[in-house]
Amino acid sequence: MKFLRMRPGFGEQLIAEGDVEVAEEEQALIEEFRRQLDQGMWAAVPTMSRGGRREAELVRAFDDIPRDTSRVIFFPRAAGGAE
Amino acid sequence: MIVALSATAIVVLALLWEISMPWIERRLDARRQLRERRRAGDVGAAYDPGRERRAEQRARELLKSCVNEEEWAMYRDLGFLRVWGGQSDPDGPAELRGIDYAYLVYPHKPIVAYLPQTGRLLNEYCVEFPDETRPYGSPRLPDSDDVLAKWMALNGDERRIIAEANLHLPGRQIDPRQIERDLWRLGRWERERLARALRAGGGDPQRQAEPADG
């Protein structure tokens, strides 16, 4: 599983990578996931519907991430703009 | 003689010191200000168009890998995405039950909600994804990352992003005439895509290719 983060001036950056079936690597991913959410990021998981359409799911906890997901994309949380 | 030369040298050094002090102070001030700006993450002067172009290229690849083929083609050809609203199902809010609605997603512009059947504009949802770490002085994501963030948020939790956005009437930031033109372009684009799919003998051109707009 890869954690990618969108960043200004970079595009996406690989911030963590690990195998969720390996306890130590899973723990490292959990900690990184929490760190990103603490920094105000939203986390999205690209998914595929049963009809084959690509979709996305916003996840708020590491346990919400499907185990077979290959990547989680972090991006800054939405804020109302142009008041 | 030596005493006279030494005295002259001392006077010259003193004069040089007097002359150079303001210059040295200015340099030290400039260095201190630059250090403080770096610490605050404000290094806007370091704008590099090559870096921004590479970032946008990476963002486009990521977008392409996440959205559906027809959505990618739409963005590539038209510069915006259409995302169907998800609240029109029988269990959705009463005012939207049974009514198809959709959003136009532009990079770094408000999300525009509209009714595809009539082309009527509903609202502008002004929303940003500012990255306050400002790695290069700006909180703005590359254009395609901004579009992907909106697409993922609308797909993943439509109510959440709409709740975070500032709601405005249509026309607040995007000229309604531009949206009308874009809906017309979208309709034409879909008809051409449908025709190509039929010519190629391809079966289902999918919902996105239905000429429902404009």
Interface residues (C-beta under 8 A of the other chain):
Chain A: L4 M6 R7 P8 G9 F10 G11 E12 Q39 G40 W42 A44 V45 P46 R53 R54 E55 A56 E57 L58 I73 F75 P76 R77 A78 A79 G80 G81 A82 E83
Chain B: R51 E52 R54 A55 E56 Q57 R58 A59 E61 L62 S65 C66 V67 N68 P110 C126 V127 E128 F129 P130 D131 E132 T133 R134 P135 Y136 S138 P139 R140 L141 P142 D145 L148 A149 W151 M152 A153 N155 G156 D157 R160 I161 E164 A165 N166 H168 R172 Q173
